[in-house]
């Protein structure tokens, strides 16, 4: 045996001692549940591991630009398959159908847009089939979902109400619009009304259905202005309302005179804030819904941070039960931070 | 030769064969996911509401009319029944009957204004669509949850591996297939759709028959709405949006003509089944929602175009047959 071989053997011996020592090093996780021989070890990433997002109105720009973009980006980063499914219209029954029909193909996890409490039974079917299921946007409280990430629509209404009250100094005629009949919006309407009812000087003209159409929102606003030249403020609760309200106010030459608060912060909304047509935007952090929603699913699948020998048997999940991702407020004062392209 | 051409001239046969091919191919591609009782049960469950409405739409289209208010009636009937049960504590059977009665009234108004006043069905039912959707929003608000368990069981209970709405759909298809094929009353709709003036001259009370067809349509839409609410355990004012066009598409795929006088009830089922299977395949193949719209549009155009081509071929063959017979007569 030559000296070169002897050096090799010594190096190999030292290397093996190093790896054994690594395995015994308490700081490397000898005490963590994941590496205990009694609990399941985290699964490696499989290239066929698929996470499916099921929404409704799948081509809605806000969903595409925020929810879906973040979800797909997450998939790329993690090296897993991500799929977005759902009807192209606002059709909750069709969304239920898609959820139910995805279940037999057993995706690794399901990320579901909480569009309406009626999707609860479909969510329950997914959970009962053993699929980790996370709901985002609006809570489906009567479901068995494992986790929820979203915002409180009542709070969105409250924030809009508080902003509008401040803008119109607690008096004048106001109106509000959104997708009438949709649970989350109705909660938002309630939040708004609970704030403005404290101000007797405010007269609420009514609740109007934008029907998810910019033209319709513009028409309603134009009619309101025609019938009420002293209209003080308008609130929009769906992403479409803001641009519609703004269009009608611009055309009537009332920009800055009629105060506008609305939800979401798409490029069109931001432009209208810059132009002084919309005063306040209450935005959701939608990217966080789906990025962390997907991460929660991944953590459930891979048993990251397992809390017991068998979380499922223990009736617990290793992810937060409900997360409020919070809201953001955009005005002319801070718009550069949200719209750096200008 | 003539046997084959007669068979393939029937849309029900061609559609049934297409469905069989789709099932076989999909079962080969996705043996685990597609070819399972669970998946079949879900496909049928998800098309059951459409199919029940499609039965009524088929009868209307046979008579040469259609109804655009069906989606709104679906939402309103479920919402009205839910309202009565949740807010007024009305007994489940009474609430269901009341919702069906209101649906019948909507159908009567549609039918009466079309048949007696002469309003175009498109305009009449379009207007009714808006009115009834507004009523649905009024009664359901943001949706009525926590409906009585006994009501929910009507749509959520299972029998032989299938949820009850599937059985309701099958029962309705069988009953109306028999009625339309075997009873004089329903056969009259073919005469009305084929030639309304001739039907009138032959003594058929066209006006009354039209009113009945609109009533039946609304009744089935109302029933579908109640079944949907019980399946969801909730009454939602937004249900049924766009249902009218989906159902008309399925019924035309199933062999109806917008000109009237054509179609079979089983065709309505096959049309919805075909669309349901295509939707299921697209979900299994993870096709995005954008493509689904395009694919459905292409399928509809292809189905109608193939039908027209087969029709023309059959006409040409019939003309040739007549000429041959004339020639044989002349020869003898």
Interface residues (C-beta under 8 A of the other chain):
Chain A: X52 X58 X59 X83 X84 X85 X86 X87 X88 X89 X90 X91 X92 X93 X96 X97 X98 X100 X101 X102 X103 X104 X105 X116 X117 X118 X120 X121 X142 X180 X181 X182 X183 X185 X186 X187 X209
Chain B: X30 X32 X33 X36 X38 X39 X42 X43 X45 X46 X49 X136 X137 X140 X141 X142 X143 X145 X146 X156 X228 X231 X232 X233 X234 X236 X237 X238 X239 X240 X241 X242 X279 X280 X283 X284 X286 X288 X289 X290 X292 X293
